[in-house]
Each structure stands twice: as C-alpha cells, then as structure tokens.
Amino acid sequence: MRGNIIPTMRYRDAAAAIDWLCRAFGFERHLVVPGEQGTITHAQLTLGNGMIMLGSARDDEFGKLQKTPAQVGGVGTQSPYIIVPDADAHHEEIGVERSSAAQRHGAIVHARHGLAEMEHHPLRFVQRLNE
C-alpha cells in the first residue's frame, strides 16, 4: 500500500477559504461537513491526485495542536506547494505577481512561481516546464 500526505489547515472563515481555493486553484469539494453558526467542521478538497483538509478554527483537542496564522502573530506555519498545468492562468485569475525565474529540483524544472495567501496561509504554485 502506498502512503499519502494530506496537509491540514484551520481558517477563521473556512467557508470563504473553500470557495477561494476552488475558484482560484481548481480544487474540488470532495467532502464538506458544515458545523454550527456557519462554521465548517471538516472539509476535504481534491486537486488531481492530491488532497488538503481544512476546517474552521475552534478550541477543541486538535485546535490545541494546530493554530491559524492569526493566532501565532500572522506567520504561516506551513506552505503547500501546488503544481498546476497553467501557472499563467492562475497568476492572472488571482492577480498576484509572477516570477519568471526557473528553479531546478533534481531533474524537474519549475518556473512561474506565484504566491497567494488567505488568512496568512501561504500557497506556492508552480508549473513544471520539462514534463
């Protein structure tokens, strides 16, 4: 059996984060469990073979282990690296500055880095050039 890694994040406004992630990056709602007063208890969003999980920030057992960036001084505590087929389209839709510098990671060349964030969760997106 192959393992998978699924990043998790908490947002103050998880419903808005879900809408933004789906609109801006093309994530699809796999599972969204609404909570009380407009909160999201748990959500699973997919992109290709990948998945992220997120929910509303709350004071529960898991909330003692994971904080939103706003709860730790506005600093992101993780940075998902999202590979997209057309970075230019994502840059244009989100309205962020693009970088034309290519970076080599072993045999893979990435270019057109972009950085977008919501509630100080940085999301880096790139396009692979040599695939």
DSSP file (Angstrom, degrees, kcal/mol; ACC not computed):
  #  RESIDUE AA STRUCTURE BP1 BP2  ACC     N-H-->O    O-->H-N    N-H-->O    O-->H-N    TCO  KAPPA ALPHA  PHI   PSI    X-CA   Y-CA   Z-CA
    1    1 A M              0   0    0      0, 0.0     2,-0.3     0, 0.0     0, 0.0   0.000 360.0 360.0 360.0 132.3    0.0    0.0    0.0
    2    2 A R        -     0   0    0      1,-0.0     2,-0.2     0, 0.0     0, 0.0  -0.638 360.0-131.8 -84.1 143.8    1.3    3.5   -0.9
    3    3 A G        -     0   0    0     -2,-0.3     2,-0.3     2,-0.0    -1,-0.0  -0.516  16.0-154.6 -89.1 162.9    1.1    6.2    1.6
    4    4 A N        -     0   0    0     -2,-0.2     2,-0.5     2,-0.0    46,-0.0  -0.955   8.6-141.3-132.6 153.4   -0.3    9.7    1.1
    5    5 A I        -     0   0    0     -2,-0.3    46,-0.4    46,-0.0    -2,-0.0  -0.978  17.0-174.1-115.2 128.3    0.4   13.0    2.8
    6    6 A I        -     0   0    0     -2,-0.5    46,-0.2    44,-0.1     2,-0.0  -0.939  16.2-143.1-125.5 107.9   -2.6   15.3    3.3
    7    7 A P        -     0   0    0      0, 0.0    46,-2.6     0, 0.0     2,-0.4  -0.369  14.9-153.6 -66.6 147.9   -1.9   18.8    4.7
    8    8 A T  E     +a   53   0A   0     44,-0.2     2,-0.3    -2,-0.0    46,-0.2  -0.949  13.7 179.5-123.3 146.2   -4.5   20.2    7.1
    9    9 A M  E     -a   54   0A   0     44,-1.8    46,-1.3    -2,-0.4     2,-0.4  -0.979  18.4-143.4-141.8 152.7   -5.2   23.9    7.8
   10   10 A R  E     -a   55   0A   0     -2,-0.3     2,-0.3    57,-0.2    46,-0.2  -0.964  18.4-170.4-117.0 138.1   -7.6   25.8   10.0
   11   11 A Y  E >   -a   56   0A   0     44,-2.3    46,-2.4    -2,-0.4     3,-0.6  -0.939  30.6-135.8-125.3 147.2   -9.2   29.0    8.9
   12   12 A R  T 3  S+     0   0    0     -2,-0.3     2,-0.5     1,-0.3     3,-0.1   0.908 112.9  28.9 -63.7 -41.1  -11.3   31.6   10.8
   13   13 A D  T 3> S+     0   0    0      1,-0.2     4,-2.0    43,-0.1    -1,-0.3  -0.732  74.4 167.9-119.7  79.9  -13.6   31.7    7.7
   14   14 A A  H <> S+     0   0    0     -3,-0.6     4,-2.5    -2,-0.5     5,-0.2   0.833  74.0  58.4 -65.2 -33.7  -13.3   28.2    6.3
   15   15 A A  H  > S+     0   0    0     23,-0.3     4,-2.1     1,-0.2    -1,-0.2   0.928 109.1  44.7 -63.0 -43.8  -16.3   28.5    4.0
   16   16 A A  H  > S+     0   0    0      1,-0.2     4,-2.5     2,-0.2    -1,-0.2   0.882 111.9  53.4 -66.0 -37.9  -14.7   31.5    2.3
   17   17 A A  H  X S+     0   0    0     -4,-2.0     4,-2.8     2,-0.2     5,-0.2   0.902 108.1  50.3 -63.6 -41.1  -11.4   29.7    2.1
   18   18 A I  H  X S+     0   0    0     -4,-2.5     4,-2.3     2,-0.2     5,-0.2   0.940 111.4  48.0 -62.2 -47.5  -13.1   26.7    0.4
   19   19 A D  H  X S+     0   0    0     -4,-2.1     4,-2.5     1,-0.2     5,-0.2   0.926 114.4  46.7 -58.5 -45.2  -14.7   29.0   -2.1
   20   20 A W  H  X S+     0   0    0     -4,-2.5     4,-3.2     2,-0.2     5,-0.4   0.919 111.7  49.5 -65.1 -45.9  -11.4   30.8   -2.8
   21   21 A L  H  X S+     0   0    0     -4,-2.8     4,-1.7     1,-0.2     6,-1.4   0.883 114.4  45.7 -62.5 -38.8   -9.4   27.6   -3.1
   22   22 A C  H  X S+     0   0    0     -4,-2.3     4,-1.0     4,-0.2    -2,-0.2   0.919 119.1  40.6 -70.3 -43.4  -11.9   26.1   -5.5
   23   23 A R  H  < S+     0   0    0     -4,-2.5    -2,-0.2    -5,-0.2    -3,-0.2   0.931 123.7  36.3 -70.7 -46.4  -12.2   29.2   -7.6
   24   24 A A  H  < S+     0   0    0     -4,-3.2    -3,-0.2    -5,-0.2    -2,-0.2   0.837 132.7  21.4 -81.3 -34.5   -8.5   30.2   -7.7
   25   25 A F  H  < S-     0   0    0     -4,-1.7    -3,-0.2    -5,-0.4    -2,-0.1   0.544 100.6-112.6-114.5 -10.8   -6.8   26.9   -7.8
   26   26 A G     <  +     0   0    0     -4,-1.0    -4,-0.2    -5,-0.5    -3,-0.1   0.653  55.1 162.4  85.8  14.5   -9.4   24.5   -9.2
   27   27 A F        -     0   0    0     -6,-1.4     2,-0.4    20,-0.1    20,-0.2  -0.312  28.6-140.6 -60.7 153.5   -9.8   22.4   -6.1
   28   28 A E  E     -B   46   0A   0     18,-2.6    18,-2.6    -7,-0.0     2,-0.7  -0.951  17.0-112.6-119.4 141.5  -12.9   20.3   -6.0
   29   29 A R  E     +B   45   0A   0     -2,-0.4    16,-0.2    16,-0.2     3,-0.1  -0.601  38.8 167.7 -72.5 113.7  -15.1   19.7   -2.9
   30   30 A H  E    S-     0   0A   0     14,-2.6     2,-0.3    -2,-0.7    15,-0.2   0.841  73.2  -5.9 -90.6 -44.0  -14.8   16.1   -2.0
   31   31 A L  E     -B   44   0A   0     13,-1.8    13,-3.3     2,-0.0     2,-0.4  -0.951  60.7-179.1-153.6 130.5  -16.5   16.3    1.4
   32   32 A V  E     -B   43   0A   0     -2,-0.3    11,-0.2    11,-0.2    23,-0.1  -0.973   7.3-167.0-133.8 120.2  -17.7   19.4    3.3
   33   33 A V  E     -B   42   0A   0      9,-3.4     8,-2.4    -2,-0.4     9,-1.2  -0.903  16.8-144.7-109.1 106.3  -19.2   18.9    6.8
   34   34 A P  E     -B   40   0A   0      0, 0.0     6,-0.3     0, 0.0     2,-0.1  -0.371  16.3-164.6 -69.9 148.9  -21.0   22.1    7.9
   35   35 A G    >   -     0   0    0      4,-3.3     3,-0.6     1,-0.2     2,-0.1  -0.340  35.8 -53.5-113.2-162.1  -20.9   23.0   11.6
   36   36 A E  G >  S+     0   0    0      1,-0.2     3,-1.6     2,-0.2    -1,-0.2  -0.459 113.6  10.2 -78.1 150.2  -22.9   25.3   13.8
   37   37 A Q  G 3  S-     0   0    0      1,-0.3    -1,-0.2    -2,-0.1     0, 0.0   0.827 135.1 -51.5  53.1  42.5  -23.2   29.1   13.0
   38   38 A G  G <  S+     0   0    0     -3,-0.6   -23,-0.3     1,-0.2    -1,-0.3   0.573 102.5 136.0  78.4   9.3  -21.8   28.9    9.5
   39   39 A T    <   -     0   0    0     -3,-1.6    -4,-3.3   -25,-0.1     2,-0.5  -0.365  53.7-126.1 -83.9 168.4  -18.6   27.0   10.5
   40   40 A I  E     -B   34   0A   0     -6,-0.3    16,-3.0     1,-0.2     3,-0.2  -0.974  15.3-169.2-115.4 117.6  -17.0   24.1    8.7
   41   41 A T  E    S-     0   0A   0     -8,-2.4     2,-0.3    -2,-0.5    -1,-0.2   0.914  74.6 -14.7 -70.4 -43.6  -16.4   21.0   10.9
   42   42 A H  E     -B   33   0A   0     -9,-1.2    -9,-3.4    13,-0.1     2,-0.3  -0.960  62.6-175.0-161.3 140.7  -14.3   19.3    8.3
   43   43 A A  E     -BC  32  54A   0     11,-1.8    11,-2.0    -2,-0.3     2,-0.5  -0.999   9.8-160.8-141.5 144.5  -13.6   19.6    4.6
   44   44 A Q  E     -BC  31  53A   0    -13,-3.3   -14,-2.6    -2,-0.3   -13,-1.8  -0.992  12.9-174.0-122.5 121.8  -11.7   17.6    2.1
   45   45 A L  E     -BC  29  52A   0      7,-2.7     7,-2.4    -2,-0.5     2,-0.3  -0.951   8.5-154.2-117.1 135.8  -10.7   19.3   -1.2
   46   46 A T  E     -BC  28  51A   0    -18,-2.6   -18,-2.6    -2,-0.4     2,-0.3  -0.812  16.1-179.4-111.8 151.4   -9.0   17.5   -4.0
   47   47 A L  E >  S- C   0  50A   0      3,-2.3     3,-2.4    -2,-0.3     2,-0.2  -0.869  70.0 -50.2-145.2 108.3   -6.8   18.7   -6.8
   48   48 A G  T 3  S-     0   0    0     -2,-0.3    -1,-0.1     1,-0.3     0, 0.0  -0.467 123.6 -21.0  60.6-127.9   -5.7   15.9   -9.2
   49   49 A N  T 3  S+     0   0    0     -2,-0.2    -1,-0.3    -3,-0.1     2,-0.2   0.456 124.6  90.0 -88.3  -2.1   -4.4   13.1   -7.1
   50   50 A G  E <   - C   0  47A   0     -3,-2.4    -3,-2.3   -46,-0.0     2,-0.3  -0.493  54.1-167.9 -97.1 164.9   -3.8   15.4   -4.1
   51   51 A M  E     - C   0  46A   0    -46,-0.4     2,-0.3    -5,-0.2    -5,-0.2  -0.995   8.5-165.2-147.2 146.9   -6.0   16.5   -1.2
   52   52 A I  E     - C   0  45A   0     -7,-2.4    -7,-2.7    -2,-0.3     2,-0.4  -0.949  12.3-150.3-124.1 154.1   -6.0   19.0    1.5
   53   53 A M  E     +aC   8  44A   0    -46,-2.6   -44,-1.8    -2,-0.3     2,-0.3  -0.959  23.0 162.9-121.7 144.0   -8.2   19.0    4.6
   54   54 A L  E     +aC   9  43A   0    -11,-2.0   -11,-1.8    -2,-0.4     2,-0.3  -0.965   9.2 170.3-152.2 167.4   -9.4   22.1    6.4
   55   55 A G  E     -a   10   0A   0    -46,-1.3   -44,-2.3    -2,-0.3   -14,-0.2  -0.964  44.0 -65.4-165.4 175.7  -11.9   23.4    8.8
   56   56 A S  E     -a   11   0A   0    -16,-3.0   -44,-0.2    -2,-0.3     2,-0.2  -0.487  56.7-104.1 -73.2 141.7  -12.9   26.3   10.9
   57   57 A A        +     0   0    0    -46,-2.4     2,-0.3    -2,-0.2    -1,-0.1  -0.450  56.4 157.5 -63.3 134.4  -10.6   27.3   13.7
   58   58 A R        -     0   0    0     -2,-0.2     2,-1.4     2,-0.1    -3,-0.0  -0.985  50.8-103.3-157.1 162.1  -12.0   26.2   17.1
   59   59 A D  S    S+     0   0    0     -2,-0.3     2,-0.2     4,-0.1    -2,-0.0  -0.671  72.6 116.8 -94.2  83.5  -11.0   25.4   20.6
   60   60 A D  S  > S-     0   0    0     -2,-1.4     4,-1.2     1,-0.0    -2,-0.1  -0.665  83.2 -76.2-131.7-171.1  -11.0   21.6   20.6
   61   61 A E  T >4 S+     0   0    0      1,-0.2     3,-0.6    -2,-0.2     4,-0.4   0.922 133.4  41.9 -58.9 -45.6   -8.4   18.9   21.1
   62   62 A F  G >> S+     0   0    0      1,-0.2     4,-1.9     2,-0.2     3,-1.4   0.861 107.9  62.1 -69.8 -34.0   -7.0   19.3   17.6
   63   63 A G  G 34 S+     0   0    0      1,-0.3    -1,-0.2     2,-0.2    -2,-0.2   0.736  95.6  60.7 -63.1 -22.5   -7.2   23.1   17.9
   64   64 A K  G << S+     0   0    0     -4,-1.2    -1,-0.3    -3,-0.6    -2,-0.2   0.731 112.0  39.2 -73.3 -21.6   -4.8   22.8   20.8
   65   65 A L  T <4 S+     0   0    0     -3,-1.4     2,-0.4    -4,-0.4    -2,-0.2   0.717 119.1  43.5 -99.0 -26.0   -2.2   21.4   18.4
   66   66 A Q     <  -     0   0    0     -4,-1.9     2,-0.3   -57,-0.0    -1,-0.2  -0.982  65.4-175.7-130.4 125.6   -2.9   23.5   15.3
   67   67 A K        -     0   0    0     -2,-0.4   -57,-0.2    -3,-0.1    10,-0.1  -0.755  28.6-111.5-113.1 159.2   -3.4   27.2   15.2
   68   68 A T    >>  -     0   0    0     -2,-0.3     3,-1.1     1,-0.1     4,-0.6  -0.540  36.5-109.0 -79.7 157.6   -4.3   29.6   12.4
   69   69 A P  G >4>S+     0   0    0      0, 0.0     5,-2.9     0, 0.0     3,-1.3   0.864 120.6  60.4 -55.2 -35.2   -1.5   32.1   11.4
   70   70 A A  G >45S+     0   0    0     49,-0.4     3,-0.8     1,-0.3    50,-0.1   0.823 100.4  55.3 -62.3 -29.4   -3.6   34.9   13.1
   71   71 A Q  G <45S+     0   0    0     -3,-1.1    -1,-0.3     1,-0.2    -4,-0.0   0.607 110.5  45.4 -79.2 -11.1   -3.3   33.0   16.4
   72   72 A V  G <<5S-     0   0    0     -3,-1.3     3,-0.4    -4,-0.6    -1,-0.2  -0.145 134.3 -75.3-124.5  38.1    0.5   33.0   16.2
   73   73 A G  T < 5S-     0   0    0     -3,-0.8    -3,-0.2     1,-0.2    -2,-0.1   0.681  81.4 -66.2  84.4  18.3    1.3   36.5   15.1
   74   74 A G  S   <S+     0   0    0     -5,-2.9     2,-0.5     1,-0.3    -4,-0.2   0.685  95.8 134.0  79.4  17.8    0.3   36.4   11.4
   75   75 A V        -     0   0    0     -6,-0.9    -1,-0.3    -3,-0.4    -3,-0.1  -0.878  57.5-121.5-105.6 130.4    3.0   34.0   10.4
   76   76 A G        -     0   0    0     -2,-0.5    45,-0.1     1,-0.1     3,-0.1  -0.422  15.5-161.9 -65.9 141.6    2.3   31.0    8.2
   77   77 A T  S    S+     0   0    0      1,-0.2     2,-0.3   -10,-0.1    -1,-0.1   0.444  73.9  15.5-105.3  -2.9    3.2   27.7    9.8
   78   78 A Q        -     0   0    0     44,-0.0    -1,-0.2     2,-0.0   -69,-0.0  -0.965  61.2-150.0-159.0 164.4    3.2   25.7    6.6
   79   79 A S        -     0   0    0     -2,-0.3    44,-0.2    42,-0.1    42,-0.0  -0.749  14.3-147.1-145.7  93.4    3.3   26.3    2.9
   80   80 A P        -     0   0    0      0, 0.0    44,-2.4     0, 0.0     2,-0.6  -0.331  11.5-142.1 -60.4 142.3    1.6   23.9    0.5
   81   81 A Y  E     -d  124   0B   0     42,-0.2     2,-0.5    44,-0.0    44,-0.2  -0.939  19.6-165.1-110.2 109.5    3.4   23.6   -2.9
   82   82 A I  E     -d  125   0B   0     42,-3.6    44,-2.3    -2,-0.6     2,-0.6  -0.869   9.1-153.5-108.8 122.6    0.8   23.3   -5.6
   83   83 A I  E     -d  126   0B   0     -2,-0.5    44,-0.2    42,-0.2    42,-0.1  -0.841  19.8-177.6 -96.2 122.7    1.7   22.2   -9.1
   84   84 A V        -     0   0    0     42,-2.9    44,-0.4    -2,-0.6     3,-0.3  -0.853  33.5-128.5-119.4 154.0   -0.7   23.4  -11.7
   85   85 A P  S    S+     0   0    0      0, 0.0     2,-0.3     0, 0.0    -1,-0.1   0.801 102.8  28.2 -72.6 -27.5   -0.8   22.8  -15.5
   86   86 A D     >  +     0   0    0      1,-0.1     4,-1.5    40,-0.1     3,-0.3  -0.766  61.1 175.3-138.4  89.6   -1.0   26.6  -16.4
   87   87 A A  H  > S+     0   0    0     -3,-0.3     4,-2.9    -2,-0.3     5,-0.2   0.847  80.5  61.5 -64.4 -34.4    0.6   28.9  -13.9
   88   88 A D  H  > S+     0   0    0      1,-0.2     4,-2.5     2,-0.2    -1,-0.2   0.916 103.4  49.6 -59.0 -43.2    0.0   31.9  -16.1
   89   89 A A  H  > S+     0   0    0     -3,-0.3     4,-2.5     1,-0.2    -1,-0.2   0.896 112.3  48.1 -63.2 -39.9   -3.8   31.4  -15.9
   90   90 A H  H  X S+     0   0    0     -4,-1.5     4,-2.4     2,-0.2     5,-0.3   0.912 111.0  50.4 -67.7 -42.3   -3.6   31.1  -12.1
   91   91 A H  H  X>S+     0   0    0     -4,-2.9     4,-2.2     1,-0.2     5,-1.3   0.936 113.6  45.9 -58.4 -46.2   -1.5   34.2  -11.8
   92   92 A E  H  <5S+     0   0    0     -4,-2.5    -2,-0.2    -5,-0.2    -1,-0.2   0.919 113.9  47.1 -65.2 -44.8   -3.9   36.2  -13.9
   93   93 A E  H  <5S+     0   0    0     -4,-2.5    -1,-0.2     1,-0.2    -2,-0.2   0.894 119.3  38.8 -66.3 -40.2   -7.0   34.9  -12.1
   94   94 A I  H  <5S-     0   0    0     -4,-2.4    -1,-0.2    -5,-0.2    -2,-0.2   0.767 103.5-130.8 -82.8 -25.7   -5.7   35.5   -8.6
   95   95 A G  T  <5 +     0   0    0     -4,-2.2     2,-0.3    -5,-0.3    -3,-0.2   0.847  55.0 141.0  80.1  35.0   -3.9   38.8   -9.5
   96   96 A V      < -     0   0    0     -5,-1.3    -1,-0.3    -6,-0.2     2,-0.1  -0.774  57.4 -98.1-108.2 157.0   -0.5   38.0   -8.0
   97   97 A E        -     0   0    0     -2,-0.3    18,-0.5    18,-0.2     2,-0.3  -0.429  38.6-142.3 -69.7 143.1    2.9   38.8   -9.4
   98   98 A R        -     0   0    0     -2,-0.1     2,-0.4    16,-0.1    16,-0.2  -0.756   0.7-138.8-107.4 156.0    4.6   36.1  -11.2
   99   99 A S        -     0   0    0     14,-1.7    13,-0.5    -2,-0.3    14,-0.4  -0.933   4.2-161.9-111.3 134.8    8.3   35.2  -11.2
  100  100 A S        +     0   0    0     -2,-0.4     2,-0.3    12,-0.2    -1,-0.1   0.467  55.9 114.8 -93.8  -0.6    9.9   34.2  -14.5
  101  101 A A        -     0   0    0     12,-0.1    12,-0.5    10,-0.1     2,-0.3  -0.507  59.2-141.2 -73.8 133.0   12.9   32.5  -12.7
  102  102 A A        -     0   0    0     -2,-0.3     2,-0.4     9,-0.2     9,-0.2  -0.692  12.0-158.1 -90.1 146.7   13.2   28.8  -13.2
  103  103 A Q  E     -E  110   0B   0      7,-3.3     7,-3.1    -2,-0.3     2,-0.5  -0.988   8.0-142.1-125.4 136.1   14.3   26.6  -10.4
  104  104 A R  E     -E  109   0B   0     -2,-0.4     2,-0.5     5,-0.2     5,-0.2  -0.860  16.2-179.3-100.5 128.6   15.8   23.1  -10.8
  105  105 A H  E >   -E  108   0B   0      3,-3.2     3,-1.9    -2,-0.5     2,-0.3  -0.856  68.2 -61.9-122.0  91.3   14.8   20.4   -8.3
  106  106 A G  T 3  S-     0   0    0     -2,-0.5    -1,-0.0     1,-0.3     0, 0.0  -0.548 118.9 -16.2  66.0-126.1   16.8   17.4   -9.4
  107  107 A A  T 3  S+     0   0    0     -2,-0.3     2,-0.4    -3,-0.1    -1,-0.3   0.526 122.1  90.7 -87.0  -6.5   15.6   16.5  -12.9
  108  108 A I  E <   -E  105   0B   0     -3,-1.9    -3,-3.2    21,-0.0     2,-0.5  -0.760  60.9-157.5 -95.7 133.4   12.4   18.6  -12.6
  109  109 A V  E     -E  104   0B   0     -2,-0.4    20,-2.9    -5,-0.2    21,-0.7  -0.951  10.4-169.5-110.5 122.2   12.4   22.3  -13.6
  110  110 A H  E     +EF 103 128B   0     -7,-3.1    -7,-3.3    -2,-0.5     2,-0.3  -0.844  11.6 166.4-107.6 146.2    9.8   24.5  -12.1
  111  111 A A  E     + F   0 127B   0     16,-2.0    16,-2.0    -2,-0.4    -9,-0.2  -0.914  45.4  49.8-147.5 175.9    9.0   28.0  -13.2
  112  112 A R  E     -     0   0B   0    -13,-0.5   -12,-0.2    -2,-0.3    -1,-0.2   0.928  69.0-166.3  57.2  50.2    6.5   30.8  -12.9
  113  113 A H  E     -     0   0B   0    -12,-0.5   -14,-1.7   -14,-0.4     2,-0.3  -0.374   8.8-178.6 -63.6 143.9    6.3   30.7   -9.1
  114  114 A G  E     - F   0 125B   0     11,-1.5    11,-2.0   -16,-0.2     2,-0.4  -0.971  15.7-151.8-139.7 156.5    3.5   32.5   -7.6
  115  115 A L  E     + F   0 124B   0    -18,-0.5     2,-0.3    -2,-0.3     9,-0.2  -0.985  18.5 168.6-134.0 123.3    2.5   33.1   -4.0
  116  116 A A  E     - F   0 123B   0      7,-2.3     7,-3.1    -2,-0.4     2,-0.3  -0.934   8.7-174.2-127.9 153.6   -1.1   33.6   -2.9
  117  117 A E  E     - F   0 122B   0     -2,-0.3     2,-0.4     5,-0.2    -2,-0.0  -0.999  17.7-166.9-149.5 153.0   -2.5   33.6    0.6
  118  118 A M  E >  S- F   0 121B   0      3,-0.9     3,-1.5    -2,-0.3    -2,-0.0  -0.985  88.0  -3.8-137.0 128.0   -5.7   33.8    2.6
  119  119 A E  T 3  S-     0   0    0     -2,-0.4   -49,-0.4     1,-0.3   -45,-0.1   0.844 130.1 -61.8  56.1  35.2   -5.6   34.4    6.3
  120  120 A H  T 3  S+     0   0    0      1,-0.2    -1,-0.3   -51,-0.1    -3,-0.0   0.602 100.4 134.9  67.7  15.3   -1.8   34.3    6.1
  121  121 A H  E <   - F   0 118B   0     -3,-1.5    -3,-0.9   -45,-0.1     2,-0.3  -0.845  50.8-143.4 -87.1 106.1   -1.7   30.7    4.8
  122  122 A P  E     - F   0 117B   0      0, 0.0     2,-0.5     0, 0.0    -5,-0.2  -0.537  16.4-168.7 -76.0 136.0    0.9   30.9    2.0
  123  123 A L  E     - F   0 116B   0     -7,-3.1    -7,-2.3    -2,-0.3     2,-0.5  -0.977   4.6-160.1-124.0 115.2    0.2   28.8   -1.1
  124  124 A R  E     -dF  81 115B   0    -44,-2.4   -42,-3.6    -2,-0.5     2,-0.4  -0.825  10.2-170.7 -97.2 130.1    3.0   28.5   -3.6
  125  125 A F  E     +dF  82 114B   0    -11,-2.0   -11,-1.5    -2,-0.5     2,-0.3  -0.967   8.2 170.0-126.7 142.9    2.0   27.4   -7.1
  126  126 A V  E     -d   83   0B   0    -44,-2.3   -42,-2.9    -2,-0.4     2,-0.4  -0.885  27.4-130.7-141.0 165.8    4.3   26.4   -9.9
  127  127 A Q  E     - F   0 111B   0    -16,-2.0   -16,-2.0    -2,-0.3     2,-0.4  -0.991  24.9-127.9-121.3 131.0    4.2   24.9  -13.4
  128  128 A R  E     - F   0 110B   0     -2,-0.4     3,-0.4   -44,-0.4   -18,-0.2  -0.659  20.0-167.5 -76.8 130.2    6.6   22.1  -14.3
  129  129 A L  S    S+     0   0    0    -20,-2.9    -1,-0.1    -2,-0.4   -19,-0.1   0.741  76.5  52.0 -92.5 -25.5    8.4   23.0  -17.5
  130  130 A N              0   0    0    -21,-0.7    -1,-0.2     1,-0.2   -20,-0.1  -0.108 360.0 360.0-109.7  38.7   10.0   19.8  -18.5
  131  131 A E              0   0    0     -3,-0.4    -1,-0.2   -22,-0.1    -2,-0.1   0.344 360.0 360.0-120.4 360.0    7.0   17.4  -18.4
